Amino acid sequence: MLRAKYEDFYFRLLSEHRLYTDALVLDELLFISKKRYGVPYSVTLDFIKNLVEPFTRLLQIGDEEYGEAAR
């Protein structure tokens, strides 16, 4: 029952919304999965390539975004 709710949420999320992330988030995913959980980089990179990239737009971080984050 819980899995069905999760899958329904995931499919509605993908069909009704446009997902975005940036390279810093992906970098943090690589770092934490390796450092904290011992997941090899190759496994995390496969996850990103197959389950994140097809459904997510990668945003560029420019000077303006960096300045805002730094503030």
N, CA, C and O atoms as a CHARMM CRD file, in Angstrom:
* protein
*
  284
    1    1 MET  N      0.82300  -1.19300   0.00000 PROA 1      0.00000
    2    1 MET  CA     0.00000   0.00000   0.00000 PROA 1      0.00000
    3    1 MET  C      0.87100   1.26200   0.00000 PROA 1      0.00000
    4    1 MET  O      0.62600   2.18600  -0.77500 PROA 1      0.00000
    5    2 LEU  N      1.88500   1.29700   0.87000 PROA 2      0.00000
    6    2 LEU  CA     2.75900   2.45400   0.93900 PROA 2      0.00000
    7    2 LEU  C      3.51900   2.63300  -0.37800 PROA 2      0.00000
    8    2 LEU  O      3.67700   3.75800  -0.85300 PROA 2      0.00000
    9    3 ARG  N      3.98600   1.53700  -0.96600 PROA 3      0.00000
   10    3 ARG  CA     4.71300   1.61900  -2.23400 PROA 3      0.00000
   11    3 ARG  C      3.82600   2.20900  -3.32800 PROA 3      0.00000
   12    3 ARG  O      4.29200   3.02600  -4.12200 PROA 3      0.00000
   13    4 ALA  N      2.58200   1.81600  -3.38000 PROA 4      0.00000
   14    4 ALA  CA     1.65200   2.33200  -4.38800 PROA 4      0.00000
   15    4 ALA  C      1.46800   3.84100  -4.23300 PROA 4      0.00000
   16    4 ALA  O      1.40800   4.56400  -5.22800 PROA 4      0.00000
   17    5 LYS  N      1.37900   4.31700  -2.99100 PROA 5      0.00000
   18    5 LYS  CA     1.24800   5.75700  -2.75400 PROA 5      0.00000
   19    5 LYS  C      2.49500   6.49700  -3.21200 PROA 5      0.00000
   20    5 LYS  O      2.41000   7.55800  -3.83000 PROA 5      0.00000
   21    6 TYR  N      3.65000   5.92500  -2.90400 PROA 6      0.00000
   22    6 TYR  CA     4.91000   6.52900  -3.32300 PROA 6      0.00000
   23    6 TYR  C      5.00600   6.58400  -4.84000 PROA 6      0.00000
   24    6 TYR  O      5.36600   7.61800  -5.40300 PROA 6      0.00000
   25    7 GLU  N      4.68600   5.48100  -5.50200 PROA 7      0.00000
   26    7 GLU  CA     4.75500   5.44200  -6.96700 PROA 7      0.00000
   27    7 GLU  C      3.77400   6.41700  -7.58800 PROA 7      0.00000
   28    7 GLU  O      4.09800   7.07700  -8.57400 PROA 7      0.00000
   29    8 ASP  N      2.57800   6.51700  -7.02500 PROA 8      0.00000
   30    8 ASP  CA     1.58800   7.46600  -7.54400 PROA 8      0.00000
   31    8 ASP  C      2.09800   8.89500  -7.40300 PROA 8      0.00000
   32    8 ASP  O      1.98300   9.69200  -8.33500 PROA 8      0.00000
   33    9 PHE  N      2.66200   9.22100  -6.24400 PROA 9      0.00000
   34    9 PHE  CA     3.23200  10.54700  -6.03900 PROA 9      0.00000
   35    9 PHE  C      4.33400  10.83400  -7.04900 PROA 9      0.00000
   36    9 PHE  O      4.36900  11.91000  -7.64600 PROA 9      0.00000
   37   10 TYR  N      5.23700   9.87000  -7.24300 PROA 10     0.00000
   38   10 TYR  CA     6.35900  10.03600  -8.15800 PROA 10     0.00000
   39   10 TYR  C      5.87500  10.26500  -9.59000 PROA 10     0.00000
   40   10 TYR  O      6.36700  11.16600 -10.27000 PROA 10     0.00000
   41   11 PHE  N      4.92900   9.47100 -10.04700 PROA 11     0.00000
   42   11 PHE  CA     4.43900   9.61500 -11.41500 PROA 11     0.00000
   43   11 PHE  C      3.67200  10.92100 -11.60600 PROA 11     0.00000
   44   11 PHE  O      3.77200  11.54800 -12.66100 PROA 11     0.00000
   45   12 ARG  N      2.90400  11.33600 -10.59100 PROA 12     0.00000
   46   12 ARG  CA     2.22600  12.63500 -10.68400 PROA 12     0.00000
   47   12 ARG  C      3.23900  13.76800 -10.70200 PROA 12     0.00000
   48   12 ARG  O      3.07800  14.73700 -11.44400 PROA 12     0.00000
   49   13 LEU  N      4.27500  13.65300  -9.89500 PROA 13     0.00000
   50   13 LEU  CA     5.33200  14.66600  -9.86700 PROA 13     0.00000
   51   13 LEU  C      5.96200  14.81800 -11.24200 PROA 13     0.00000
   52   13 LEU  O      6.13600  15.93600 -11.72700 PROA 13     0.00000
   53   14 LEU  N      6.30200  13.70600 -11.86900 PROA 14     0.00000
   54   14 LEU  CA     6.94700  13.75400 -13.18500 PROA 14     0.00000
   55   14 LEU  C      6.00800  14.25500 -14.28200 PROA 14     0.00000
   56   14 LEU  O      6.44700  14.93900 -15.20600 PROA 14     0.00000
   57   15 SER  N      4.74300  13.92700 -14.18800 PROA 15     0.00000
   58   15 SER  CA     3.81700  14.30200 -15.25700 PROA 15     0.00000
   59   15 SER  C      3.24800  15.70700 -15.10500 PROA 15     0.00000
   60   15 SER  O      2.86700  16.32100 -16.10100 PROA 15     0.00000
   61   16 GLU  N      3.18400  16.22800 -13.88800 PROA 16     0.00000
   62   16 GLU  CA     2.54500  17.51800 -13.64800 PROA 16     0.00000
   63   16 GLU  C      3.51500  18.66400 -13.40000 PROA 16     0.00000
   64   16 GLU  O      3.11300  19.82800 -13.39800 PROA 16     0.00000
   65   17 HSD  N      4.78100  18.34600 -13.19100 PROA 17     0.00000
   66   17 HSD  CA     5.74500  19.38500 -12.84200 PROA 17     0.00000
   67   17 HSD  C      7.03500  19.20500 -13.62800 PROA 17     0.00000
   68   17 HSD  O      7.36300  18.11100 -14.08500 PROA 17     0.00000
   69   18 ARG  N      7.73600  20.28300 -13.76700 PROA 18     0.00000
   70   18 ARG  CA     9.05700  20.24800 -14.39000 PROA 18     0.00000
   71   18 ARG  C     10.09800  20.30300 -13.27000 PROA 18     0.00000
   72   18 ARG  O     10.06000  21.20800 -12.43600 PROA 18     0.00000
   73   19 LEU  N     11.01700  19.35200 -13.24700 PROA 19     0.00000
   74   19 LEU  CA    11.99600  19.25600 -12.17400 PROA 19     0.00000
   75   19 LEU  C     13.31400  19.90100 -12.59000 PROA 19     0.00000
   76   19 LEU  O     13.74000  19.78700 -13.73900 PROA 19     0.00000
   77   20 TYR  N     13.95200  20.57900 -11.63600 PROA 20     0.00000
   78   20 TYR  CA    15.22200  21.26200 -11.88200 PROA 20     0.00000
   79   20 TYR  C     16.19800  20.92700 -10.76200 PROA 20     0.00000
   80   20 TYR  O     15.79400  20.65600  -9.63100 PROA 20     0.00000
   81   21 THR  N     17.46800  20.94700 -11.08600 PROA 21     0.00000
   82   21 THR  CA    18.52800  20.84700 -10.09600 PROA 21     0.00000
   83   21 THR  C     19.75200  21.54500 -10.66700 PROA 21     0.00000
   84   21 THR  O     19.71900  22.04600 -11.79100 PROA 21     0.00000
   85   22 ASP  N     20.82200  21.57800  -9.89900 PROA 22     0.00000
   86   22 ASP  CA    22.05900  22.15200 -10.40700 PROA 22     0.00000
   87   22 ASP  C     23.22100  21.22500 -10.08400 PROA 22     0.00000
   88   22 ASP  O     23.07000  20.24800  -9.35100 PROA 22     0.00000
   89   23 ALA  N     24.36000  21.54100 -10.63100 PROA 23     0.00000
   90   23 ALA  CA    25.53500  20.67900 -10.50100 PROA 23     0.00000
   91   23 ALA  C     25.98800  20.54100  -9.05100 PROA 23     0.00000
   92   23 ALA  O     26.53600  19.50500  -8.67700 PROA 23     0.00000
   93   24 LEU  N     25.76900  21.56700  -8.22900 PROA 24     0.00000
   94   24 LEU  CA    26.16600  21.47500  -6.82600 PROA 24     0.00000
   95   24 LEU  C     25.37200  20.39800  -6.08300 PROA 24     0.00000
   96   24 LEU  O     25.91800  19.70100  -5.22800 PROA 24     0.00000
   97   25 VAL  N     24.10800  20.26500  -6.40400 PROA 25     0.00000
   98   25 VAL  CA    23.27700  19.23100  -5.77800 PROA 25     0.00000
   99   25 VAL  C     23.77600  17.84800  -6.18500 PROA 25     0.00000
  100   25 VAL  O     23.87800  16.94900  -5.35000 PROA 25     0.00000
  101   26 LEU  N     24.08500  17.68200  -7.46100 PROA 26     0.00000
  102   26 LEU  CA    24.58300  16.38800  -7.93100 PROA 26     0.00000
  103   26 LEU  C     25.94700  16.07600  -7.32400 PROA 26     0.00000
  104   26 LEU  O     26.23400  14.92700  -6.99000 PROA 26     0.00000
  105   27 ASP  N     26.77800  17.09200  -7.18300 PROA 27     0.00000
  106   27 ASP  CA    28.07500  16.91000  -6.54300 PROA 27     0.00000
  107   27 ASP  C     27.89900  16.46500  -5.09100 PROA 27     0.00000
  108   27 ASP  O     28.60600  15.57200  -4.62200 PROA 27     0.00000
  109   28 GLU  N     26.97800  17.07400  -4.39800 PROA 28     0.00000
  110   28 GLU  CA    26.70800  16.70000  -3.00600 PROA 28     0.00000
  111   28 GLU  C     26.16800  15.27000  -2.91800 PROA 28     0.00000
  112   28 GLU  O     26.51400  14.52900  -1.99900 PROA 28     0.00000
  113   29 LEU  N     25.33200  14.89100  -3.86100 PROA 29     0.00000
  114   29 LEU  CA    24.82400  13.52000  -3.91900 PROA 29     0.00000
  115   29 LEU  C     25.97200  12.52500  -4.06200 PROA 29     0.00000
  116   29 LEU  O     26.00700  11.50900  -3.36800 PROA 29     0.00000
  117   30 LEU  N     26.89900  12.81300  -4.95100 PROA 30     0.00000
  118   30 LEU  CA    28.07400  11.95100  -5.12000 PROA 30     0.00000
  119   30 LEU  C     28.90100  11.87600  -3.83800 PROA 30     0.00000
  120   30 LEU  O     29.30600  10.79400  -3.41400 PROA 30     0.00000
  121   31 PHE  N     29.14400  13.02200  -3.23400 PROA 31     0.00000
  122   31 PHE  CA    29.97800  13.09100  -2.03400 PROA 31     0.00000
  123   31 PHE  C     29.35400  12.31800  -0.86800 PROA 31     0.00000
  124   31 PHE  O     30.01700  11.48800  -0.24500 PROA 31     0.00000
  125   32 ILE  N     28.08600  12.59000  -0.57700 PROA 32     0.00000
  126   32 ILE  CA    27.41900  11.95600   0.56400 PROA 32     0.00000
  127   32 ILE  C     27.23500  10.46700   0.34300 PROA 32     0.00000
  128   32 ILE  O     27.43900   9.67400   1.26200 PROA 32     0.00000
  129   33 SER  N     26.85000  10.07600  -0.86900 PROA 33     0.00000
  130   33 SER  CA    26.63600   8.64300  -1.10000 PROA 33     0.00000
  131   33 SER  C     27.92900   7.86200  -0.91000 PROA 33     0.00000
  132   33 SER  O     27.89300   6.73000  -0.42800 PROA 33     0.00000
  133   34 LYS  N     29.06500   8.43800  -1.27600 PROA 34     0.00000
  134   34 LYS  CA    30.35400   7.76700  -1.10900 PROA 34     0.00000
  135   34 LYS  C     30.84300   7.86000   0.33300 PROA 34     0.00000
  136   34 LYS  O     31.18500   6.84800   0.94400 PROA 34     0.00000
  137   35 LYS  N     30.87500   9.06800   0.87000 PROA 35     0.00000
  138   35 LYS  CA    31.46200   9.30600   2.19000 PROA 35     0.00000
  139   35 LYS  C     30.64500   8.67100   3.31600 PROA 35     0.00000
  140   35 LYS  O     31.19400   8.01700   4.20300 PROA 35     0.00000
  141   36 ARG  N     29.33600   8.87100   3.26700 PROA 36     0.00000
  142   36 ARG  CA    28.49800   8.40700   4.38100 PROA 36     0.00000
  143   36 ARG  C     28.01500   6.97000   4.21000 PROA 36     0.00000
  144   36 ARG  O     27.93700   6.21700   5.18100 PROA 36     0.00000
  145   37 TYR  N     27.68900   6.58800   2.96300 PROA 37     0.00000
  146   37 TYR  CA    27.08000   5.28100   2.75100 PROA 37     0.00000
  147   37 TYR  C     27.97800   4.28900   2.02400 PROA 37     0.00000
  148   37 TYR  O     27.61600   3.12200   1.87300 PROA 37     0.00000
  149   38 GLY  N     29.14600   4.74200   1.57000 PROA 38     0.00000
  150   38 GLY  CA    30.07500   3.83500   0.90700 PROA 38     0.00000
  151   38 GLY  C     29.63900   3.36700  -0.47100 PROA 38     0.00000
  152   38 GLY  O     30.11400   2.34100  -0.96000 PROA 38     0.00000
  153   39 VAL  N     28.75000   4.10400  -1.09300 PROA 39     0.00000
  154   39 VAL  CA    28.28500   3.74100  -2.43000 PROA 39     0.00000
  155   39 VAL  C     29.34800   4.15600  -3.44300 PROA 39     0.00000
  156   39 VAL  O     29.77200   5.31200  -3.44600 PROA 39     0.00000
  157   40 PRO  N     29.78200   3.24100  -4.29900 PROA 40     0.00000
  158   40 PRO  CA    30.80300   3.60800  -5.29200 PROA 40     0.00000
  159   40 PRO  C     30.30300   4.71800  -6.22200 PROA 40     0.00000
  160   40 PRO  O     29.11700   4.79200  -6.54300 PROA 40     0.00000
  161   41 TYR  N     31.23200   5.57700  -6.64300 PROA 41     0.00000
  162   41 TYR  CA    30.87500   6.66800  -7.55700 PROA 41     0.00000
  163   41 TYR  C     30.15700   6.15200  -8.79300 PROA 41     0.00000
  164   41 TYR  O     29.20700   6.77800  -9.26300 PROA 41     0.00000
  165   42 SER  N     30.59700   5.02400  -9.32200 PROA 42     0.00000
  166   42 SER  CA    30.00100   4.49400 -10.55600 PROA 42     0.00000
  167   42 SER  C     28.51800   4.17800 -10.37200 PROA 42     0.00000
  168   42 SER  O     27.72600   4.37300 -11.29400 PROA 42     0.00000
  169   43 VAL  N     28.13800   3.69600  -9.19500 PROA 43     0.00000
  170   43 VAL  CA    26.73100   3.37600  -8.92000 PROA 43     0.00000
  171   43 VAL  C     25.90900   4.66500  -8.85300 PROA 43     0.00000
  172   43 VAL  O     24.82000   4.74300  -9.42100 PROA 43     0.00000
  173   44 THR  N     26.43400   5.66500  -8.16200 PROA 44     0.00000
  174   44 THR  CA    25.72100   6.93800  -8.05500 PROA 44     0.00000
  175   44 THR  C     25.62900   7.62700  -9.41400 PROA 44     0.00000
  176   44 THR  O     24.59600   8.20900  -9.74200 PROA 44     0.00000
  177   45 LEU  N     26.69600   7.56700 -10.20400 PROA 45     0.00000
  178   45 LEU  CA    26.66200   8.16000 -11.54400 PROA 45     0.00000
  179   45 LEU  C     25.64800   7.45500 -12.43300 PROA 45     0.00000
  180   45 LEU  O     24.96400   8.10700 -13.22100 PROA 45     0.00000
  181   46 ASP  N     25.53800   6.14100 -12.32100 PROA 46     0.00000
  182   46 ASP  CA    24.51200   5.40400 -13.07900 PROA 46     0.00000
  183   46 ASP  C     23.11600   5.82800 -12.64300 PROA 46     0.00000
  184   46 ASP  O     22.22500   5.99200 -13.47600 PROA 46     0.00000
  185   47 PHE  N     22.92500   6.00600 -11.33600 PROA 47     0.00000
  186   47 PHE  CA    21.64200   6.47200 -10.81100 PROA 47     0.00000
  187   47 PHE  C     21.28000   7.83600 -11.39800 PROA 47     0.00000
  188   47 PHE  O     20.15900   8.04700 -11.86000 PROA 47     0.00000
  189   48 ILE  N     22.24200   8.75200 -11.37300 PROA 48     0.00000
  190   48 ILE  CA    22.00400  10.09000 -11.91100 PROA 48     0.00000
  191   48 ILE  C     21.68400  10.02200 -13.39500 PROA 48     0.00000
  192   48 ILE  O     20.73800  10.65700 -13.86000 PROA 48     0.00000
  193   49 LYS  N     22.46700   9.25600 -14.13400 PROA 49     0.00000
  194   49 LYS  CA    22.28700   9.16800 -15.58900 PROA 49     0.00000
  195   49 LYS  C     20.93400   8.55600 -15.96600 PROA 49     0.00000
  196   49 LYS  O     20.28200   9.02500 -16.89900 PROA 49     0.00000
  197   50 ASN  N     20.51400   7.52100 -15.25200 PROA 50     0.00000
  198   50 ASN  CA    19.31200   6.78500 -15.63700 PROA 50     0.00000
  199   50 ASN  C     18.02600   7.26200 -14.96700 PROA 50     0.00000
  200   50 ASN  O     16.94900   7.13500 -15.54900 PROA 50     0.00000
  201   51 LEU  N     18.12000   7.80600 -13.76200 PROA 51     0.00000
  202   51 LEU  CA    16.90100   8.14600 -13.03000 PROA 51     0.00000
  203   51 LEU  C     16.74300   9.62600 -12.71400 PROA 51     0.00000
  204   51 LEU  O     15.66100  10.05900 -12.31500 PROA 51     0.00000
  205   52 VAL  N     17.79600  10.40300 -12.88400 PROA 52     0.00000
  206   52 VAL  CA    17.68500  11.83600 -12.61800 PROA 52     0.00000
  207   52 VAL  C     17.70700  12.61800 -13.93200 PROA 52     0.00000
  208   52 VAL  O     16.78700  13.38400 -14.21600 PROA 52     0.00000
  209   53 GLU  N     18.74300  12.42500 -14.71900 PROA 53     0.00000
  210   53 GLU  CA    18.91400  13.20500 -15.95800 PROA 53     0.00000
  211   53 GLU  C     17.70900  13.17700 -16.89500 PROA 53     0.00000
  212   53 GLU  O     17.32800  14.23000 -17.40800 PROA 53     0.00000
  213   54 PRO  N     17.09100  12.01500 -17.14400 PROA 54     0.00000
  214   54 PRO  CA    15.98300  12.01600 -18.11300 PROA 54     0.00000
  215   54 PRO  C     14.78300  12.86600 -17.68700 PROA 54     0.00000
  216   54 PRO  O     13.98400  13.26500 -18.53400 PROA 54     0.00000
  217   55 PHE  N     14.64600  13.14400 -16.40400 PROA 55     0.00000
  218   55 PHE  CA    13.45400  13.82500 -15.90100 PROA 55     0.00000
  219   55 PHE  C     13.74100  15.19600 -15.30300 PROA 55     0.00000
  220   55 PHE  O     12.82400  15.86400 -14.82600 PROA 55     0.00000
  221   56 THR  N     14.99100  15.62100 -15.32100 PROA 56     0.00000
  222   56 THR  CA    15.38900  16.83100 -14.61800 PROA 56     0.00000
  223   56 THR  C     16.21800  17.73900 -15.51800 PROA 56     0.00000
  224   56 THR  O     17.09100  17.27500 -16.25200 PROA 56     0.00000
  225   57 ARG  N     15.93900  19.01700 -15.45300 PROA 57     0.00000
  226   57 ARG  CA    16.75600  19.98600 -16.18500 PROA 57     0.00000
  227   57 ARG  C     17.87200  20.46800 -15.27400 PROA 57     0.00000
  228   57 ARG  O     17.64300  20.80300 -14.11200 PROA 57     0.00000
  229   58 LEU  N     19.06100  20.49700 -15.80600 PROA 58     0.00000
  230   58 LEU  CA    20.23000  20.94100 -15.05100 PROA 58     0.00000
  231   58 LEU  C     20.40800  22.44200 -15.24300 PROA 58     0.00000
  232   58 LEU  O     20.58600  22.91700 -16.36500 PROA 58     0.00000
  233   59 LEU  N     20.36000  23.17500 -14.15200 PROA 59     0.00000
  234   59 LEU  CA    20.50500  24.62800 -14.19700 PROA 59     0.00000
  235   59 LEU  C     21.96700  25.02400 -14.09000 PROA 59     0.00000
  236   59 LEU  O     22.75600  24.37100 -13.40600 PROA 59     0.00000
  237   60 GLN  N     22.30800  26.08200 -14.76300 PROA 60     0.00000
  238   60 GLN  CA    23.64500  26.65300 -14.66400 PROA 60     0.00000
  239   60 GLN  C     23.70000  27.57400 -13.45300 PROA 60     0.00000
  240   60 GLN  O     22.71500  28.23800 -13.13200 PROA 60     0.00000
  241   61 ILE  N     24.82400  27.61800 -12.79400 PROA 61     0.00000
  242   61 ILE  CA    25.01900  28.55600 -11.69300 PROA 61     0.00000
  243   61 ILE  C     25.95200  29.64900 -12.18800 PROA 61     0.00000
  244   61 ILE  O     27.11000  29.39700 -12.51900 PROA 61     0.00000
  245   62 GLY  N     25.43100  30.85400 -12.23100 PROA 62     0.00000
  246   62 GLY  CA    26.22100  31.99000 -12.69100 PROA 62     0.00000
  247   62 GLY  C     26.63500  32.86700 -11.52100 PROA 62     0.00000
  248   62 GLY  O     26.38900  32.54300 -10.36000 PROA 62     0.00000
  249   63 ASP  N     27.26300  33.97400 -11.85100 PROA 63     0.00000
  250   63 ASP  CA    27.72700  34.90900 -10.82300 PROA 63     0.00000
  251   63 ASP  C     26.58500  35.42200  -9.95500 PROA 63     0.00000
  252   63 ASP  O     26.72500  35.54300  -8.73800 PROA 63     0.00000
  253   64 GLU  N     25.46100  35.71900 -10.58600 PROA 64     0.00000
  254   64 GLU  CA    24.32100  36.26100  -9.84500 PROA 64     0.00000
  255   64 GLU  C     23.78800  35.23700  -8.83900 PROA 64     0.00000
  256   64 GLU  O     23.52100  35.58300  -7.68800 PROA 64     0.00000
  257   65 GLU  N     23.63400  33.99100  -9.26200 PROA 65     0.00000
  258   65 GLU  CA    23.14400  32.94300  -8.37200 PROA 65     0.00000
  259   65 GLU  C     24.13600  32.67400  -7.23600 PROA 65     0.00000
  260   65 GLU  O     23.74600  32.46800  -6.08600 PROA 65     0.00000
  261   66 TYR  N     25.40700  32.68000  -7.58100 PROA 66     0.00000
  262   66 TYR  CA    26.43300  32.46600  -6.56300 PROA 66     0.00000
  263   66 TYR  C     26.40400  33.59000  -5.52000 PROA 66     0.00000
  264   66 TYR  O     26.47500  33.33700  -4.31800 PROA 66     0.00000
  265   67 GLY  N     26.29900  34.81600  -5.99500 PROA 67     0.00000
  266   67 GLY  CA    26.24400  35.96100  -5.08400 PROA 67     0.00000
  267   67 GLY  C     25.04600  35.88700  -4.14900 PROA 67     0.00000
  268   67 GLY  O     25.15400  36.18300  -2.95900 PROA 67     0.00000
  269   68 GLU  N     23.91300  35.49300  -4.69100 PROA 68     0.00000
  270   68 GLU  CA    22.69800  35.34200  -3.86800 PROA 68     0.00000
  271   68 GLU  C     22.88600  34.24900  -2.81700 PROA 68     0.00000
  272   68 GLU  O     22.51600  34.42500  -1.65600 PROA 68     0.00000
  273   69 ALA  N     23.45700  33.13400  -3.22800 PROA 69     0.00000
  274   69 ALA  CA    23.70300  32.02900  -2.29000 PROA 69     0.00000
  275   69 ALA  C     24.69000  32.44400  -1.21100 PROA 69     0.00000
  276   69 ALA  O     24.54300  32.05600  -0.05200 PROA 69     0.00000
  277   70 ALA  N     25.68700  33.22400  -1.58000 PROA 70     0.00000
  278   70 ALA  CA    26.70800  33.64900  -0.62200 PROA 70     0.00000
  279   70 ALA  C     26.11900  34.61400   0.41200 PROA 70     0.00000
  280   70 ALA  O     26.53100  34.62100   1.57200 PROA 70     0.00000
  281   71 ARG  N     25.16000  35.42100  -0.01800 PROA 71     0.00000
  282   71 ARG  CA    24.51500  36.35700   0.91700 PROA 71     0.00000
  283   71 ARG  C     23.67200  35.57700   1.89800 PROA 71     0.00000
  284   71 ARG  O     23.04100  36.16700   2.77400 PROA 71     0.00000
